[in-house]
Amino acid sequence: MQKDKILLVVPDGVGIRNYLYSKVFDNVQNLVVFHNLGTEILDYLKHYKNISDNISIPDYKESINEKYLRELICLSRLYYNAKTINNKTILTNWVWNQKTFIKKIFYKWIEIQSRFYTSYDAILQLELKYQKAIRKNFFYKDIVSLLLKEKPKSIICTHQRGLKMATIFAAAHDLGIPTTTVIYSWDNLPKARLALRANKYWVWSDHMKNEMSIYYPEIYNDDIIVTGTPQFEFYQDKNNIIDKKSFFETYNLNENKKIICYSGDDTSTSPDDPKYLEDLSEEITKASLENEYQIVLRRCPIDISGRFDEVIKKYPNLIKEVTPKWNFNTDSSWTTIYPTFEDVKLLVSTVFYSDIVINLGSTMAFDFAMFNKPCVFINYDQAHKLNKKWSVKTIYELQHFRSMPSKEAVIWLNNKAEIVLKLTQTKHNSKIMQQWAAIVIGDYTGASKKIRKTLC
């Protein structure tokens, strides 16, 4: 029987990229993937990591009471957080308009009940009820039996909101098995979706650690460990840069033209992304700059909607799509969507060879900061929006943008008419951007090594 095994749960593709494709678990013995992944993914991962074994997570069905408490905690925390930091945009993280009749009734009842849980003590009482509820589920008993059989040294989850993980971590706690989770991204903590309770929390920076103390004051400061995030280490490895000739030939790029990278968001974050890309293409064409610039489109890896197709067809000589190398099975569920290792190199190379990136408030600003490249944030609404309630004004009022030391960290595109000016004449304030990156992502150098030192 293997000794000192570490159970690693990677609920999504980003976790696979950041923690299995990086150096975090290099030379770690007895790494066991605890999963609901497909066979295809597991076979692929074994080519890149020394995975000792894999164990399937038993089937789990959330009870009505568990779901009720989990969602009530979330909304109550959102109200509390919005008041604590005086930022009402936090409430946009709640889905206010449900589609089915049953969901309308269920979530309306939660919205009514949340009025009675306005103090933090009341929220903590809900948390205790939730912990009791998840232990009554048959899934809890299955996990206890499994953990008693496997006897892991520790359990690590690369996402703080995995639905099944709340029960798995509860069972581990009751058996005295140390647990660790990762705060997934820079915008996650205000969203009140820290579903599980761990012994250790890996965070990117001192800024994120301070946020943990604000939103979850009951978590001991010593349990929040600043490690940096390994996703930015990829940019330090020159081996991740594809040969220029190969990269340009593969994607039909012209070495004599500058590259504007248009980085797409997911469909809910930026529903009008295709229209912004069309604006960009139209203005470059009107200014007769097609011989000086080319656009590389890197859509969000999980966006397989095809919504950019018409714009690409309209400007085939200007827009070149560099499609993320993620694998999708036909059902496109989270268990079948994952990045290939080649996508790490593709992303790094896209950033390296591009001159500037344009997007709507994404972390790609920090990716480009790795090579000291400027970022343009789209800052205007389309006249005919797909979602009438959506607005860039709300996006940039979200809490994570308050971490900016100055608005000069990025270039702001305030209307369509500014496109040519902002892309060709506006200077990039590199110093401010680097300051912002230092606040949000902290010291990312050696993140993998720092994380390994904290392994139980």
Secondary structure in CASP SS format (residue, H / E / C, confidence):
PFRMAT SS
TARGET T0000
AUTHOR 0000-0000-0000
METHOD secondary structure of the structure
MODEL  1
M C 1.00
Q C 1.00
K C 1.00
D C 1.00
K C 1.00
I E 1.00
L E 1.00
L E 1.00
V E 1.00
V C 1.00
P C 1.00
D C 1.00
G H 1.00
V H 1.00
G H 1.00
I H 1.00
R H 1.00
N H 1.00
Y H 1.00
L H 1.00
Y C 1.00
S C 1.00
K C 1.00
V C 1.00
F C 1.00
D C 1.00
N C 1.00
V C 1.00
Q C 1.00
N C 1.00
L E 1.00
V E 1.00
V E 1.00
F E 1.00
H E 1.00
N C 1.00
L C 1.00
G C 1.00
T H 1.00
E H 1.00
I H 1.00
L H 1.00
D H 1.00
Y H 1.00
L H 1.00
K C 1.00
H C 1.00
Y C 1.00
K C 1.00
N C 1.00
I E 1.00
S E 1.00
D E 1.00
N E 1.00
I E 1.00
S E 1.00
I C 1.00
P C 1.00
D C 1.00
Y C 1.00
K C 1.00
E C 1.00
S C 1.00
I H 1.00
N H 1.00
E H 1.00
K H 1.00
Y H 1.00
L H 1.00
R H 1.00
E H 1.00
L H 1.00
I H 1.00
C H 1.00
L H 1.00
S H 1.00
R H 1.00
L H 1.00
Y H 1.00
Y H 1.00
N H 1.00
A H 1.00
K H 1.00
T H 1.00
I C 1.00
N C 1.00
N C 1.00
K H 1.00
T H 1.00
I H 1.00
L H 1.00
T H 1.00
N H 1.00
W C 1.00
V C 1.00
W C 1.00
N C 1.00
Q C 1.00
K C 1.00
T C 1.00
F H 1.00
I H 1.00
K H 1.00
K H 1.00
I H 1.00
F H 1.00
Y H 1.00
K H 1.00
W H 1.00
I H 1.00
E H 1.00
I H 1.00
Q H 1.00
S H 1.00
R H 1.00
F H 1.00
Y C 1.00
T C 1.00
S C 1.00
Y H 1.00
D H 1.00
A H 1.00
I H 1.00
L H 1.00
Q H 1.00
L H 1.00
E H 1.00
L H 1.00
K H 1.00
Y H 1.00
Q H 1.00
K H 1.00
A H 1.00
I H 1.00
R C 1.00
K C 1.00
N C 1.00
F H 1.00
F H 1.00
Y H 1.00
K H 1.00
D H 1.00
I H 1.00
V H 1.00
S H 1.00
L H 1.00
L H 1.00
L H 1.00
K H 1.00
E H 1.00
K C 1.00
P C 1.00
K C 1.00
S E 1.00
I E 1.00
I E 1.00
C E 1.00
T C 1.00
H C 1.00
Q C 1.00
R C 1.00
G C 1.00
L C 1.00
K C 1.00
M H 1.00
A H 1.00
T H 1.00
I H 1.00
F H 1.00
A H 1.00
A H 1.00
A H 1.00
H H 1.00
D H 1.00
L C 1.00
G C 1.00
I C 1.00
P C 1.00
T E 1.00
T E 1.00
T E 1.00
V E 1.00
I C 1.00
Y C 1.00
S C 1.00
W C 1.00
D C 1.00
N C 1.00
L H 1.00
P H 1.00
K H 1.00
A C 1.00
R C 1.00
L C 1.00
A C 1.00
L C 1.00
R C 1.00
A C 1.00
N C 1.00
K E 1.00
Y E 1.00
W E 1.00
V E 1.00
W C 1.00
S C 1.00
D H 1.00
H H 1.00
M H 1.00
K H 1.00
N H 1.00
E H 1.00
M H 1.00
S H 1.00
I H 1.00
Y H 1.00
Y C 1.00
P C 1.00
E C 1.00
I C 1.00
Y C 1.00
N H 1.00
D H 1.00
D H 1.00
I E 1.00
I E 1.00
V E 1.00
T C 1.00
G C 1.00
T C 1.00
P H 1.00
Q H 1.00
F H 1.00
E H 1.00
F H 1.00
Y H 1.00
Q H 1.00
D C 1.00
K H 1.00
N H 1.00
N H 1.00
I C 1.00
I C 1.00
D C 1.00
K H 1.00
K H 1.00
S H 1.00
F H 1.00
F H 1.00
E H 1.00
T H 1.00
Y C 1.00
N C 1.00
L C 1.00
N C 1.00
E C 1.00
N C 1.00
K C 1.00
K E 1.00
I E 1.00
I E 1.00
C E 1.00
Y E 1.00
S E 1.00
G C 1.00
D C 1.00
D C 1.00
T C 1.00
S C 1.00
T C 1.00
S C 1.00
P C 1.00
D C 1.00
D H 1.00
P H 1.00
K H 1.00
Y H 1.00
L H 1.00
E H 1.00
D H 1.00
L H 1.00
S H 1.00
E H 1.00
E H 1.00
I H 1.00
T H 1.00
K H 1.00
A C 1.00
S C 1.00
L C 1.00
E C 1.00
N C 1.00
E C 1.00
Y E 1.00
Q E 1.00
I E 1.00
V E 1.00
L E 1.00
R E 1.00
R C 1.00
C C 1.00
P C 1.00
I C 1.00
D C 1.00
I C 1.00
S C 1.00
G C 1.00
R C 1.00
F C 1.00
D H 1.00
E H 1.00
V H 1.00
I H 1.00
K H 1.00
K H 1.00
Y C 1.00
P C 1.00
N C 1.00
L C 1.00
I E 1.00
K E 1.00
E E 1.00
V C 1.00
T C 1.00
P C 1.00
K C 1.00
W E 1.00
N E 1.00
F C 1.00
N C 1.00
T C 1.00
D C 1.00
S C 1.00
S C 1.00
W C 1.00
T C 1.00
T C 1.00
I C 1.00
Y E 1.00
P E 1.00
T C 1.00
F H 1.00
E H 1.00
D H 1.00
V H 1.00
K H 1.00
L H 1.00
L H 1.00
V H 1.00
S H 1.00
T H 1.00
V H 1.00
F H 1.00
Y H 1.00
S C 1.00
D C 1.00
I E 1.00
V E 1.00
I E 1.00
N E 1.00
L C 1.00
G C 1.00
S C 1.00
T C 1.00
M H 1.00
A H 1.00
F H 1.00
D H 1.00
F H 1.00
A H 1.00
M C 1.00
F C 1.00
N C 1.00
K C 1.00
P C 1.00
C E 1.00
V E 1.00
F E 1.00
I E 1.00
N C 1.00
Y C 1.00
D C 1.00
Q C 1.00
A C 1.00
H C 1.00
K C 1.00
L C 1.00
N C 1.00
K C 1.00
K C 1.00
W C 1.00
S C 1.00
V H 1.00
K H 1.00
T H 1.00
I H 1.00
Y C 1.00
E C 1.00
L C 1.00
Q H 1.00
H H 1.00
F H 1.00
R H 1.00
S H 1.00
M C 1.00
P C 1.00
S C 1.00
K H 1.00
E H 1.00
A H 1.00
V C 1.00
I E 1.00
W E 1.00
L E 1.00
N C 1.00
N C 1.00
K H 1.00
A H 1.00
E H 1.00
I H 1.00
V H 1.00
L H 1.00
K H 1.00
L H 1.00
T H 1.00
Q C 1.00
T C 1.00
K C 1.00
H C 1.00
N C 1.00
S H 1.00
K H 1.00
I H 1.00
M H 1.00
Q H 1.00
Q H 1.00
W H 1.00
A H 1.00
A H 1.00
I H 1.00
V H 1.00
I C 1.00
G C 1.00
D C 1.00
Y C 1.00
T C 1.00
G C 1.00
A H 1.00
S H 1.00
K H 1.00
K H 1.00
I H 1.00
R H 1.00
K H 1.00
T H 1.00
L C 1.00
C C 1.00
END
